[in-house]
Amino acid sequence: ILYPHGVDPPAYVSGGSVGGGGAGGMGAANDASLNRTIKAPNFQGTADQKADLLRLRKRKMELLRRRKKKAEQLRAEAGLSQQDLAAMAEKAEKAESAEGGAPKKLKIALSFKLGGASGAGAGPSRFAPKEETPLTKPTTSRFRATSSRDDVLCQIAEGLASVPAYAAFAVPVTKKALPDYHKFVSRKMDLGTIARAAKRAGGYESVDAWMQDVRQILTNARLYHEADEDVLIRVPAIVHAAEQLVRDAETALEARANDIAQFDNAFDLEKVLGRTTNASEAE
């Protein structure tokens, strides 16, 4: 629109003035340049409006040039050629087309591809990990050594959050993901919040309070995905995943019972779980 014949921007864009304030030759040159550009067939407006458009275009072009230069620098540092980038783009496109299924927006909102509810002909569950995943994160840092009851609880929560099947419970549910979530759930809870609560000064009042927060995740899943009213995204499979999350949390708690008992004399595993443990049944 601005340069239909490849005409360079007039001098006033780079600091001159329309009509020229100096010698007559300079003013005539500016007028000639202005006439050539203002006669663009698709542009309608004053000289000031055109000047503003030219300045905007100049800034846009400079920004684009800098981005291209930065991209070239990053590509050179990574040792990638144009052929490598094209091969990577083709591979990503094939992987995306092979997945199919739910829309992209839905996948991002739920952090994982939706699976059908378990039942006849439902096939293998997508929420079951393919291989055994430890529920506590190994660490080599001397600052993360287990030194209290809440450290053990934090390690269990972080271990559960690292399991891909529980990705939907690792971070809080935002209004952007589910705008109507707050209408059904008044007390939000997730594994990240639980881990941070265990890290803060004072930690949890008791192991039972920690377990109540874990069970709150299951309660919230039922409140939203099993609500009688219509919801934005109803996924019954999330309820099944939350039920398995609670079972895994109880199993991890039972496995770390001795570690917790070293720091908390009032800890009663059977009271926290609400059932007899395997050790008690063996006795």
N, C-alpha and C positions, 0 to 999 in steps of 0.2 A: 504493500500500500504506500509506503513512504518512499521507496526507491525503485519504481518500476523499470527504470532504464539504467540502474546501477550507478546513480549519481551519488557522489560523496556528500556527507552532511555539510551544511553551510558553515562559514567561519564563526558565526555567532554562537554555535553550539559549543565550540571549544574555547570560548572566551571573547570573541569579537562582538560587535553589535550590528543590528540591522541598519543598513544605510551607510555604516562606517563613520567613525568620528574623526578619522585622520585625513590622509591625503585623498584627493578625489579619485585616484586610481583604485585605492583600496575600497572606497565606498561603492564604486561602480562594479568592482569584482564581487562584493558581497551581494549587491542587488541582482547581478546576473545569476549568482549561485542560488539566491532565494527564489528567483523566478523559475529556474529550472526545477526546483524541488516542489514548489507550491503548486505547480501545474500538474501534479500527479492526478490522474483521472479519478481515482477512487478516494481521494482525500477532500474533505470539506471542513474548513475551519480557518481560524485566523493564524497569523504568523506566530503569535505567542503559544497557541495550542500546538502548533507543529513543532515548535522548539521544545516544548515539554515532552512531546512524544519522542523526539529525537534523543533527548537526554535519557529518557526511560529505556529506549532501545539500546543506547550505548551502555548503560549500566547492566542490562540483561546480557548483552553480548560479552561484556567483561567477566560477569559472573560465570557464564557458560565456559569461557576460555579457562578460567581458573579451575573450575571443576574438572575439565578435561585434562588439564596439566596435572592435577592432583591424582586423578585416576591413572594416568600414565606412570607417575612416580610410584604409586602403590603396586601397579602391575610389574614394573621393573624390579622393585625390591623383592617381590614374591617370585620373580623368575618365570612369569607366565607370558606366553605368547598369545596372539589373537586366536590362533587355532585351539589353544588350550581353553580359552574362555568360551569359544563356540562349542567345543566338546562338552564343557561343563553345563552350559545352558541347554544343550540338546539332551543331556542325561537327566537334568532336573525336570525338563518338560515331559520326558518319557515316564519318569517316576510319578509325576503328578497325574498324568493321564491314566497310568496303571492303577492308581489308588481309586479314582472315581468316587462313588458313594455320596456322602453328605457334602453340602456346600462348604467352601473355604471358610466363610464367616462363622459357620457353626463349629467347625473344627477348632478355630482359634478360640472361640468363646469357651469351649469345653476342655481345651488343651489335649484332647485325644479324639480319635475317630470313634463315632458312636457305634455300639454293638447292640445286637438284639437281646431281649430279655431271655434268661435261661428257661428252657422248657423243651417240649418235644420238637425235634427238628431244628433247634436253635443253633446247633453246632458248637464248637469249642468256644469258651468264654475268652474275650479279649482282655479281661481284667486279670486273669491268672498269669503271673509271671512265667516266662518260658523256662527260666532257670532259677535256682535258689538264690535269693538276694538277701544278704545279711541285713538285719534290722537295726544294726548299729554301725555307724561309720568308723572305720579304722582311722587312727590318727597317729602321727609321729611327733606331733608338737608337744613339748613339755607343758605348755600353757593350757592344753585341753585335757590334761590327765584327770581321771575321775577323782574328785576330792569331796564330793557331797552327794546327797540323795538327788538333788535337782540336776546335777550333771548327768546322772544315769537317765533320768526322765527326759532330759534334753536330747541325749544321744538316741534314745528310742524314737522320739518324735522326728528328729532329723533323718533317722534311718528309714522310717515309714514314708517321709516326704520324698525320699530319693527313689522310691519304687515307682516305675512308670505307670502302674495300674492305679496309683493314688495321686496322679498329677493334678486332678481336679480339686483335691483337698489340700494341696500344698500351699496355696495362697488364698487370701480373702476373695470372696465373690464381689465384683465391682458392679456399679450401676451401668457401666458401659456394656458389660457382658450380659447381665440380666437386670434390666431396668425395674422389673416388678418383684425382684427377690425380697426387698425389704418389706413388702406388703404381707408376706407370709412368714418371714423369719425375723424375729425381734432381737435375738442374741446370736450374732454371727460367730463362727468358730472355724479355724483351720489349723493345720499342723504347724505352719509357720508362726502363727500367733501363740500356739502352745509352747513351741521351742523358745520363743522370745520371753514368754512369761517365766519359764524355768530359769532363764539366764539372768533375769533382772534381780536386783538386790532383794533378798527375802524369799524369792522363789514361790513355790506353792506351799499352802498351809499344810497339806497332807498329800499322800499318794492318791487317796480317794478323790480329792479335788481335781487332781490331774486326770484321773480316769473319767471323771464326770465331764470334763472338757472334751475328751476324745469321743465319748458317747454323744455329746452335743452335736458333733458333726453328723452322726447318723440321724439324730432327731431332726436336724435342719433339712437333711436330704429328704426325709419322709414328709416334712411339712410342705415342702415346695413341690416335689415331684409326685406326691400322692395326694395333692390338694384336690378338694371337690370342685373348686372353681377352675376356670381356664387359666393356664400360665403360658408365658411366652415360649418356653422350651421345656417340654416334659420328657424326661429320660428315665424310665424305670430302672435301667441298668445301673445308674448311679447309686440308687438305693442298695442294690446288691453289692456294689463295690464298697459302700460305706459299712455294710454289715461285715464284710470280710476284713475291712480295716480294723474294726473293733475287735474281731477275733484275733487278728495278728498282733494288735496292741496287747491284748491279754496274754497271748503266748510269749511275747517279748518280756512282759512284766514278770511272768512266771519264771522265765529263764534267768532274769537278772535279780531275782528275789534276794539271793544271798548278798549281792552287792548293796542293795538298798537297805537291807537289815543292818549292815555295818554302820550306817549313818543315822538310821531312824529306828529307835527301839520300839516305837509305838506302831510300827508297820505290821499290818495283819493282811497277808495276801488273800486269804479266803474271804475276808470281809470286803476287800476291794473288788474282787472278782464276783462275789455273790454266789460262790459255789465252792465245793470241795476240790482240792487240787489233786493231781496224780500222786504226789508224795503222801498225802493223807490217806488216800485210798489204798496205797501199798502197805502202809502201816496197819 
